[in-house]
């Protein structure tokens, strides 16, 4: 006989619940929408408002730069730089430049050129170039400075042509703008032209000075001998000699150090009244020596720091910043605390902090705190007695 064993089942028990997958609970939790805080909701609402406000602003600018009055157009052109959305800003710039092609209002042209340069819109360069022939000198000047800010070195040939058309007998801000911009672009190929114009007796004094600055700032090395001749010529006026020595240092003509030192030493020996007349040349000589890396310039700087002239002391401190000679630290500390000129004190503190990492403001605050603590301690002892 065969017996079959069967499990006893409690028929009265409830059937087992169906087992849920392990991930069901977490999936349910994930499905619940995240509740945003009031701060987050406000932030989102503010962002929407800002976007709508900018959209309305863009629409207003777009219409105004075309149909507004002269003042309204200038204001709207200036406002383009404040637009956050780059695509919309580009759209407005395109409209501005298209309008500029036929613009006749001097103020709007100047504002457009300046704004294009401020936002580094290099696509404006061809249009800006056309204004070099404008009848308004103000427009021509703004066009040149806009090209300078845009670093449009590719326009140098055009700027040189413009320079050679100028009347150097007359002072002109446009001529000066051309010289400054060509110097910024380091165009050093025009020495022969500059030399000829400088030596022309009919060339104005201001134009001669501007040309000297050009030679230095453009780093025209071929002008060294010419510049030294001007600097060493005692018949030249002192300002012209000062500009010449400044440019000598900018082209890095270290061979001129002995000559510059000699002139500075001679000025040092002059009587007080005469030495005052040579102040500009003297300080430019020291500045040149510093720029050329002459370590022998420091004693002259220290002497200048002790001058009765606040202007000379101030210039000497700025030169120390270039020289970075630690021998100046103690005298700078003195100037920072006790110089009779507030400007000199401020500059001394600035150079100490930026060049030598010495914070005189912190030192003064710590000193004041120490004095206060000491006073408080004394008061306490007196009260206890």
C-alpha positions, 0 to 999 in steps of 0.5 A, a space after each residue: 500500500 502506497 501512502 501519499 503525504 500531503 501538506 495540511 492547509 488551513 482553509 480558513 486562513 486568508 490567501 497571501 497578499 500578492 507580493 509587490 515588486 521591491 521598487 514600487 514604493 520608490 517609484 511612487 515616491 518619485 512620481 510625486 511632484 516636488 513641492 517648490 518653496 515660496 522663494 523658488 516660486 518667486 525667483 521663477 516669477 521674477 525671471 519671467 517678469 525680467 524676460 518680458 520686460 527685456 522683450 518690451 525694451 528690445 521692441 522699444 529700442 528697435 523702433 526708437 533707433 530708427 524713428 526717434 528724435 536725435 536725443 531718443 536715438 542716442 539714448 536707445 543706441 547707448 541702451 543696446 549694451 545693457 541687453 542681456 540676450 546676445 541674439 537680441 543685442 546682435 539684432 539691435 546692433 545690425 539695425 543700428 549699423 544699417 541706419 548708420 550707413 545713411 545717418 547725417 546727424 553728427 551726434 548719432 554718428 558719434 554715439 553709434 561709433 562709440 557704442 560699437 567700440 564699447 561692445 567690441 562690434 568689429 563688424 562695424 569697422 568698415 562703416 566706421 572707416 567711412 567717417 574718416 572723410 566726414 566733414 565734422 572733425 568731431 566725427 573723424 576723431 570719434 571714428 579714429 578712437 573707435 578703431 583704436 578701441 576695436 584694435 583694428 590694426 588692419 586699418 593702419 594703412 588708411 590711418 597713415 594716409 589720413 595722417 599725411 594729409 594733415 596740416 601740421 602747421 595747425 594744432 588739431 585734435 584729429 592729428 593727435 588722435 591719428 598719432 595716438 592710434 598709430 602708436 597704439 598699433 605700434 606702427 613704427 614705419 613712419 620715422 622719416 615722415 615724422 622727422 621731416 615734419 618735426 624739423 619743419 619750422 612751421 610745424 606747431 609746437 603741440 604737433 611736435 610734442 605729439 610726434 615725440 610721444 608717437 615715436 616712443 609709444 610706437 617703439 620706433 627704435 630707429 629714432 634713438 639718435 634723433 631723440 637723443 639729439 633733441 634731449 641733449 640740445 640745451 637750446 630746445 625748450 624744457 618740455 620738448 626735451 622732457 618728452 624726448 627723454 620719455 620716448 628714449 626710455 620707451 624704446 628701451 635705449 639703455 645706451 642713453 643712461 649715462 647721458 640722462 644721469 648727467 643731465 639729472 645730476 647737473 639739475 641737482 646742482 642748480 640753485 633752488 629757484 632755477 631747479 624749480 624751473 627744471 622740475 619737469 625735465 628732472 622728473 622725466 629724467 628720473 622716470 626714464 632711468 627707472 624705466 630703463 632699469 637703472 639701479 642708480 636712479 633710487 638715490 635720486 628718487 629718495 631725494 625727490 621724496 624729500 622735495 618741498 614740492 608735493 607734485 614731485 614727491 607724488 611723482 617719485 612715489 609712482 616711480 618707486 612702484 615701477 622700480 620696486 626697490 625695497 630700500 624705499 619701504 621705510 621712507 614710504 612708511 613715513 610718507 604714508 603717515 606723516 606727509 603734509 599732502 593727503 594725496 602723497 599719503 594715499 599714494 604711499 599707502 597704495 604703493 606699500 600695499 600693492 608693491 611691497 604687501 604692507 598694509 598701512 591701514 591695517 597697521 594703523 587699525 591694529 595700533 589704535 586697537 592696542 592703544 584702546 585696550 591699553 587705555 581700558 586696562 589703565 582705566 580698570 586699574 585706576 577704578 579698582 584702586 
